[in-house]
Amino acid sequence: MAKATAKKAAPKKSAAPKAAPKKSAAPKAAPKKSAAPKAAPKKSAAFKASPKKAVAKKAAAKTAVKTAAPKAAPKKVVALSDETMLQNLFLDSLKDIYYAEKSGAKALPKMAKAATSEQLRGAFEQHAQQTNGQVQRLEQVFEQLGKKAQGKKCEAIEGLVREADSLIKDTKKGSKTRDVALIMAAQKMEHYEIASYGSIATLAAQMGESQVKELLGQTLQEEKDTDELLTQIALSNINQEAEQEGGESEVSGQQSQGADEKLDPKAGDDGNTEQ
């Protein structure tokens, strides 16, 4: 009976191999650890997203800069446009010729007194009155433009007036040679005024100031007519008679200065001149 019991107990020891499969369950858990590589793509997604955002921001910044630049450009162009500078030049030229005309209006009567020929004296007196009208016409131009009538010191006309005064001093009173000198001095002034009016009248037309151009054109024609008249007077007899006068017409500045009224080169400055 005891042996039989021993044989029956033997099978209980063989039950151990059945427990082995429980230990092999560990390899089944391994796939759970391998799930970590699946999480890796989530981290790499962050790296993929950041370049896209960076590229988008850069593109947006470039687009903003490019689109903003054209909007700012017109402001700079307007501030420095040729039209604005042209208007400034035009206004300065008006002030210059305004000063010149006022100087001429005061110099011409004195030149008339210094003239020997009655015809030349009459021409100077007539043009002096005409010049006063030209000054008033320029004041209309300033008013038309909505600007104050104001002169600007004209170095050119002051130099021409000084030259005229010098010619009077260097020629004999009552001689036709002096008349020739006076015609030369007056025509130099006329030529300067013709050039000035021709230029500013053209600018007025360019800027669409048709009424201003018409006013300036009237004065321009008057200056041309005066220049032509002085040429006719010189050619009529004055140049020929002056040629026959000889060397006795030459006098010193001291001899002539006391007999003639001195021309004022700053006659255009009446207190309303731009400094």
RODO-2510 file (C-alpha; in nm, 4 decimals, decimal comma):
residues 275
     n   res          X          Y          Z
     1     m     0,0000     0,0000     0,0000
     2     a     0,2863     0,2298     0,0735
     3     k     0,4478     0,1777    -0,2700
     4     a     0,1285     0,2441    -0,4469
     5     t     0,1009     0,5677    -0,2675
     6     a     0,4541     0,6600    -0,3754
     7     k     0,3738     0,5979    -0,7379
     8     k     0,0705     0,8125    -0,7182
     9     a     0,2690     1,0976    -0,5680
    10     a     0,5154     1,1034    -0,8567
    11     p     0,2818     1,2727    -1,0975
    12     k     0,2584     1,5703    -0,8619
    13     k     0,6306     1,6481    -0,9302
    14     s     0,5685     1,6575    -1,3070
    15     a     0,3229     1,9391    -1,2589
    16     a     0,6194     2,1828    -1,2522
    17     p     0,6624     2,1890    -1,6325
    18     k     0,3076     2,3164    -1,6642
    19     a     0,4049     2,6272    -1,4650
    20     a     0,6752     2,7194    -1,7190
    21     p     0,4373     2,8844    -1,9593
    22     k     0,3529     3,1366    -1,6876
    23     k     0,7187     3,2494    -1,6845
    24     s     0,7147     3,2873    -2,0637
    25     a     0,4474     3,5506    -2,0258
    26     a     0,7286     3,8040    -1,9782
    27     p     0,8162     3,8069    -2,3480
    28     k     0,4560     3,8996    -2,4213
    29     a     0,5004     4,2106    -2,2088
    30     a     0,7966     4,3217    -2,4231
    31     p     0,5810     4,4708    -2,6958
    32     k     0,4492     4,7176    -2,4405
    33     k     0,8004     4,8554    -2,3993
    34     s     0,8406     4,8809    -2,7748
    35     a     0,5512     5,1245    -2,7796
    36     a     0,8072     5,3979    -2,6984
    37     p     0,9274     5,4164    -3,0606
    38     k     0,5718     5,4893    -3,1607
    39     a     0,5793     5,7972    -2,9385
    40     a     0,8910     5,9225    -3,1166
    41     p     0,6968     6,0478    -3,4171
    42     k     0,5077     6,2811    -3,1841
    43     k     0,8350     6,4462    -3,0856
    44     s     0,9501     6,4663    -3,4458
    45     a     0,6181     6,6284    -3,5326
    46     a     0,7185     6,9212    -3,3132
    47     f     1,0358     6,9651    -3,5177
    48     k     0,8405     6,9481    -3,8407
    49     a     0,5899     7,2080    -3,7221
    50     s     0,8478     7,4639    -3,6105
    51     p     1,0117     7,5063    -3,9549
    52     k     0,6715     7,5575    -4,1107
    53     k     0,5859     7,8289    -3,8594
    54     a     0,9255     7,9926    -3,8998
    55     v     0,8949     7,9906    -4,2780
    56     a     0,5427     8,1307    -4,2550
    57     k     0,6584     8,4138    -4,0250
    58     k     0,9507     8,5007    -4,2523
    59     a     0,7283     8,4982    -4,5573
    60     a     0,4740     8,7194    -4,3816
    61     a     0,7480     8,9620    -4,2743
    62     k     0,8886     8,9826    -4,6272
    63     t     0,5437     9,0374    -4,7707
    64     a     0,4742     9,3117    -4,5173
    65     v     0,8003     9,4894    -4,5986
    66     k     0,7463     9,4648    -4,9727
    67     t     0,3899     9,5870    -4,9584
    68     a     0,4687     9,8677    -4,7134
    69     a     0,7530    10,0115    -4,9236
    70     p     0,5398    10,1160    -5,2224
    71     k     0,2996    10,3005    -4,9915
    72     a     0,5794    10,5042    -4,8309
    73     a     0,7501    10,5845    -5,1626
    74     p     0,4885    10,8295    -5,2990
    75     k     0,5247    11,0544    -4,9923
    76     k     0,8975    11,0975    -5,0563
    77     v     0,8425    11,1597    -5,4258
    78     v     0,5855    11,4316    -5,3592
    79     a     0,8096    11,6053    -5,1047
    80     l     1,1005    11,6209    -5,3482
    81     s     0,9137    11,6476    -5,6759
    82     d     1,0388    11,8625    -5,9631
    83     e     0,7096    12,0506    -5,9614
    84     t     0,7600    12,1807    -5,6075
    85     m     1,1170    12,2890    -5,6768
    86     l     1,0052    12,4453    -6,0040
    87     q     0,7442    12,6529    -5,8235
    88     n     1,0079    12,7749    -5,5784
    89     l     1,2387    12,8692    -5,8636
    90     f     0,9544    13,0480    -6,0408
    91     l     0,8660    13,2499    -5,7308
    92     d     1,2300    13,3446    -5,6697
    93     s     1,2581    13,4607    -6,0318
    94     l     0,9487    13,6768    -5,9902
    95     k     1,0989    13,8389    -5,6805
    96     d     1,4226    13,8972    -5,8696
    97     i     1,2595    14,0727    -6,1666
    98     y     1,0317    14,2681    -5,9305
    99     y     1,3427    14,4097    -5,7625
   100     a     1,5006    14,4751    -6,1038
   101     e     1,1968    14,6633    -6,2379
   102     k     1,1783    14,8863    -5,9317
   103     s     1,5474    14,9654    -5,9706
   104     g     1,4938    15,0493    -6,3363
   105     a     1,1959    15,2715    -6,2578
   106     k     1,4241    15,4898    -6,0429
   107     a     1,7306    15,4761    -6,2669
   108     l     1,5626    15,5668    -6,5973
   109     p     1,4597    15,9248    -6,5044
   110     k     1,8207    15,9953    -6,4020
   111     m     1,9473    15,8460    -6,7261
   112     a     1,7019    16,0678    -6,9124
   113     k     1,8500    16,3771    -6,7453
   114     a     2,1991    16,2670    -6,8437
   115     a     2,1045    16,2182    -7,2107
   116     t     2,2024    16,4719    -7,4754
   117     s     1,9589    16,3771    -7,7532
   118     e     1,6003    16,4881    -7,7058
   119     q     1,4839    16,1720    -7,8789
   120     l     1,6803    15,9539    -7,6386
   121     r     1,5659    16,1539    -7,3391
   122     g     1,2052    16,1111    -7,4478
   123     a     1,2554    15,7365    -7,4936
   124     f     1,3945    15,7029    -7,1405
   125     e     1,1110    15,9078    -6,9895
   126     q     0,8499    15,7030    -7,1760
   127     h     1,0030    15,3757    -7,0666
   128     a     1,0250    15,4975    -6,7057
   129     q     0,6461    15,5405    -6,7047
   130     q     0,6065    15,2065    -6,8769
   131     t     0,8268    15,0432    -6,6123
   132     n     0,5993    15,1709    -6,3345
   133     g     0,3152    14,9930    -6,5117
   134     q     0,5267    14,6764    -6,5355
   135     v     0,5842    14,6870    -6,1596
   136     q     0,2073    14,7021    -6,1067
   137     r     0,1609    14,4146    -6,3499
   138     l     0,4052    14,2031    -6,1489
   139     e     0,2043    14,2828    -5,8361
   140     q    -0,1004    14,1444    -6,0184
   141     v     0,0978    13,8289    -6,0885
   142     f     0,1819    13,7883    -5,7195
   143     e    -0,1842    13,8415    -5,6328
   144     q    -0,2909    13,5877    -5,8939
   145     l    -0,0589    13,3338    -5,7316
   146     g    -0,1791    13,4189    -5,3814
   147     k     0,1648    13,5490    -5,2819
   148     k     0,2843    13,8727    -5,1280
   149     a     0,4556    14,1081    -5,3730
   150     q     0,8121    14,1064    -5,2474
   151     g     1,1477    14,1732    -5,4073
   152     k     1,4633    13,9714    -5,3791
   153     k     1,7989    14,1444    -5,4147
   154     c     1,9063    14,1210    -5,7772
   155     e     2,2837    14,1249    -5,8083
   156     a     2,2598    14,1452    -6,1876
   157     i     2,0571    14,4653    -6,2040
   158     e     2,2654    14,6300    -5,9329
   159     g     2,5781    14,5577    -6,1354
   160     l     2,4182    14,6980    -6,4520
   161     v     2,3075    15,0154    -6,2725
   162     r     2,6592    15,0657    -6,1342
   163     e     2,7966    15,0211    -6,4847
   164     a     2,5531    15,2792    -6,6226
   165     d     2,6601    15,5222    -6,3520
   166     s     3,0246    15,4601    -6,4390
   167     l     2,9598    15,5228    -6,8087
   168     i     2,7951    15,8537    -6,7281
   169     k     3,0969    15,9586    -6,5227
   170     d     3,3418    15,8588    -6,7931
   171     t     3,1742    16,0527    -7,0750
   172     k     3,1386    16,4256    -7,1353
   173     k     2,8093    16,5908    -7,0527
   174     g     2,6272    16,7094    -7,3631
   175     s     2,8155    16,4730    -7,5967
   176     k     2,6669    16,2164    -7,8293
   177     t     2,9277    15,9727    -7,7024
   178     r     2,7505    15,9829    -7,3681
   179     d     2,4239    15,9031    -7,5461
   180     v     2,5895    15,5996    -7,7042
   181     a     2,7053    15,4910    -7,3579
   182     l     2,3560    15,5417    -7,2136
   183     i     2,1992    15,3354    -7,4929
   184     m     2,4488    15,0576    -7,4303
   185     a     2,3747    15,0608    -7,0572
   186     a     1,9979    15,0697    -7,1111
   187     q     2,0038    14,7850    -7,3638
   188     k     2,2042    14,5675    -7,1268
   189     m     1,9260    14,6167    -6,8714
   190     e     1,6629    14,5449    -7,1346
   191     h     1,8349    14,2268    -7,2459
   192     y     1,8489    14,1016    -6,8876
   193     e     1,4780    14,1734    -6,8452
   194     i     1,3915    14,0111    -7,1779
   195     a     1,5758    13,6949    -7,0771
   196     s     1,4082    13,6942    -6,7349
   197     y     1,0545    13,7499    -6,8620
   198     g     1,0994    13,4976    -7,1415
   199     s     1,2057    13,2308    -6,8935
   200     i     0,9406    13,2887    -6,6270
   201     a     0,6639    13,3210    -6,8869
   202     t     0,7632    12,9775    -7,0184
   203     l     0,7597    12,8364    -6,6645
   204     a     0,4155    12,9859    -6,6030
   205     a     0,2849    12,8066    -6,9110
   206     q     0,4455    12,4806    -6,7946
   207     m     0,2689    12,5068    -6,4590
   208     g    -0,0669    12,5815    -6,6201
   209     e    -0,0781    12,9464    -6,5076
   210     s    -0,2239    13,0839    -6,8305
   211     q    -0,3294    13,4234    -6,6897
   212     v     0,0118    13,4744    -6,5320
   213     k     0,1786    13,3819    -6,8611
   214     e    -0,0353    13,6403    -7,0420
   215     l     0,0603    13,9169    -6,7977
   216     l     0,4285    13,8331    -6,8212
   217     g     0,4040    13,8072    -7,1976
   218     q     0,2729    14,1645    -7,2205
   219     t     0,5745    14,2959    -7,0324
   220     l     0,8079    14,0795    -7,2381
   221     q     0,6800    14,2376    -7,5579
   222     e     0,7185    14,5881    -7,4140
   223     e     1,0818    14,5175    -7,3246
   224     k     1,1506    14,3895    -7,6763
   225     d     0,9886    14,6998    -7,8285
   226     t     1,1992    14,9281    -7,6074
   227     d     1,5182    14,7473    -7,7046
   228     e     1,4307    14,7843    -8,0714
   229     l     1,3535    15,1546    -8,0251
   230     l     1,6922    15,2177    -7,8624
   231     t     1,8635    15,0433    -8,1537
   232     q     1,6802    15,2642    -8,4037
   233     i     1,7754    15,5802    -8,2117
   234     a     2,1399    15,4782    -8,2037
   235     l     2,1471    15,3985    -8,5752
   236     s     1,9532    15,7077    -8,6813
   237     n     2,2267    15,9621    -8,6076
   238     i     2,3734    15,9267    -8,2592
   239     n     2,6411    15,6693    -8,3463
   240     q     2,7555    15,8719    -8,6507
   241     e     2,7715    16,2009    -8,4624
   242     a     2,9569    16,0407    -8,1723
   243     e     3,2178    15,9099    -8,4158
   244     q     3,3024    16,2692    -8,5159
   245     e     3,3455    16,4064    -8,1648
   246     g     3,7093    16,3126    -8,1178
   247     g     3,9147    16,2736    -7,8012
   248     e     3,7933    16,5901    -7,6259
   249     s     3,4870    16,3979    -7,5061
   250     e     3,7033    16,2089    -7,2583
   251     v     3,6801    16,3554    -6,9089
   252     s     3,7757    16,2361    -6,5649
   253     g     3,5279    16,0992    -6,3204
   254     q     3,5653    16,4054    -6,0952
   255     q     3,4753    16,6480    -6,3767
   256     s     3,1565    16,4643    -6,4661
   257     q     3,0388    16,3481    -6,1238
   258     g     2,9354    16,6856    -5,9914
   259     a     2,7210    16,7693    -6,2946
   260     d     2,5138    16,4521    -6,3069
   261     e     2,2810    16,2777    -6,0653
   262     k     2,4280    15,9545    -5,9362
   263     l     2,2392    15,6340    -6,0068
   264     d     2,1477    15,4222    -5,7058
   265     p     2,2243    15,0506    -5,7632
   266     k     2,0035    14,9532    -5,4658
   267     a     1,6995    15,1466    -5,5835
   268     g     1,4922    14,8293    -5,5901
   269     d     1,5163    14,7902    -5,2136
   270     d     1,2288    14,9859    -5,0660
   271     g     1,2062    14,7981    -4,7356
   272     n     0,9968    14,5191    -4,8850
   273     t     1,2866    14,3124    -5,0075
   274     e     1,3519    13,9550    -4,9009
   275     q     1,6767    13,9303    -4,7061
***
